[in-house]
Amino acid sequence: MKQRCQRNRRNRALERPNVDGIHIRTASVDDAAAIAEIYNQGIEERVATFETERRSADHQRAWLKAIAGRYPGVVAQIDGEIIGWAGAGPYRERECYRGIGEFSMYVRRDWRGRGVGDLLVAALISEAERLGLWKLLSRIFTFNEASRALCRKHGFREVGVYEKHARLDRRWLDVVIVERLISANLNVVSL
């Protein structure tokens, strides 16, 4: 019963007025091209992902369809233009991990450092709670201090480091594992 109420609740974080005219809303398949463009900036810069192949709008559209109604996906927009996104997907395929979302967040380069990431992470957490997830987690490059600080601000804790997790441009990189429990959902028995 508790779970059903949580899933039917509206996400109040998406309804609040935001700073500087920035509006946060649930991502839709219509946002796929803008999400791909912003993600591709992150891929090119080599500071936030091991991914090296550019994403297409079709790829992002398929991802949005796959997570719809199950995992959170939000975008930040101003004057109808998408300037950032955050989303989560399955952590692992095993049934026991269904309530864990592995997340990413990217902000268009000309909007970084202006509070967009802060709004996106807050909305992502709120939406994850509404959807019944009990944990969000991610891996962040150890040198990405901005992302690490943003996660700490929103209650994520650093639980360890994967050393030499993968190679990017022929260099081994370490990643910090961050997690945030969503206490409201820890007593939910099934999703």
Buried (B, 14 or more C-beta within 10 A) or exposed (E): EEBEEBEEEEBEBBEEEBEEEBBBBBBEBEBBBBBBBBBBBBBEEBEBBBBEEEBEBEBBBEBBEEBEEBBBBBBBBBEEEBBBBBBBBBBEEEEEEBBBBBBBBBBBEEBBEBBBBBBBBBBBBBBBBBBBBBBBBBBBBBEBEBBBEBBEEBBBEBEEEEEEBEEBEEEEBBBBBBBBBBEEBEEBEEB
